Amino acid sequence: MDIAVIGSNMVDLVSYIDQMPKEGETLEALSFSIGCGGKGANQAVAAAKLGAKVMMLTKVGEDLFADNTIRNLNEYGVDTEFVSKVPGTCSGVAPIFVDKQSQNRILIIPGANKHLLPVDIDAAAEKLKKCSLFVLQMEIPLPTIYYAIEFGNKHGIPVILNPAPASRELDLNYVQKCEFFVPNETELEIITGMPVETEQQIEAAAMSLIQKGIKNVIVTMGKRGALWLTEEQVHHVEAYKVNAIDTTGAGDAFIGCFAHVYVKNRDVLMSIKMASAFAALSVTGRGTQTSYPDVATYEQFLQRHGK
């Protein structure tokens, strides 16, 4: 197994709108769709679509969404042996609002994701030990995240932590044990308490994390590209110019592709460049997982851009 994604799944309820309603106001939306999402599931699907062997460790509810979520993961080639149902609980749900500028606002109802516990990592231990990389996000309980990091460290498996949604409660002592810490600008601001309006401010905030002992900080900055910092170096990777339709799930596309490429070649800069292309292509379609390109489409995009 190449990658273990230990994290969340959600049912995306996406409304495409002209503008957000004001308090007490009712507006008619342009359109609506239901899709499979959640940061963990998105990242698993992104990697699997590119050919990675991916297992998913997650929880679904005991409701009409559960079987569809498991079936969806299977259809994309994700191993679901350790995707289990929580009796009497709803699946995670994410109402998403996308405006005409392709910007999104998202609410999260964690549901069964709150029930992914350290004991579930122990139950999957033998299979997890055979993985080359762990990918974590923060739509599951913090103790489970910390336990997964410790498990990875114990067995020599590098860990990617995507601090989304960001929390000031995140213990940086555990983040230091991760190989990669991958926030976006907003998450970086919440975690550091520093301004992130300009690229210089983003670099300063990211460097403050490096100074606290975090090995690799990769900041995804949307149309401004990505920033990779270590103790020795700073790299800025330019974004690809595309006609963005829906930016939902672009960060997950980046991480899933990064994980896939990194497992294959261990080249961080190449992995960031490849992930930037994959994320750019993802925003040209609607939805999250449905907008992630297959290998052929992705390779054609890279050829058109001289990569």
C-alpha angles and dihedrals in degrees: 000000000000104000137017114201108199107188152062141344125193140180106238115219101191124193119187108210143178091221141340113270118248122238109299093005127125119205133180113244124220098233145332138219139179120218143159114263144133121144095261096047091044092053092046092051093046091055093042093050088058092052103266119144101240134181122194125212108194145121130243129192132249095258144095092282097057102076091043091054092051092045091049092053091048092051090057091050099255115148107241101182089120099041105109139176125245110216116236094010133110122236118251114276131196120193106202128192119199120189131203091268088060091247117139139210118197137194121195129209101185098198111161092006088078088064097061100112139176089260088065090058089052090050090055095038100117093052094042091054089063094057124103097211140018121215118198136179133178106253088098129065116293094232089059091050091050091047091051091050091051091047091052092048092048092053098038095251116143116233132215114201118195105191095213122170088025122229130189086215091071108121108229090202086074093042088059087064092058121093093217133024111194117186129157120231095271093049090046090053093050094047097045101030088224129126118262104184096118133036089247090056091047090052091049092050092048091047089055087062092049088053088055091059104268109145105212126012117189114185116197109210105179112227089004091065128228135308123211120193133181130165089269105036151022123211127186115201114198120232122242114250110239139151101262116213102165125004094191111128096009092125090052090049088054094051095044092051093042090053092049095049094041093053089053101048111004088225106138099191093047090047091053093049092048091046091050090056093048092049091048091053091048094061091058090074135052125258131018117271092016090059094054110105125233121240095268094051091045094050091049089053091051091049092051089053094047097250 
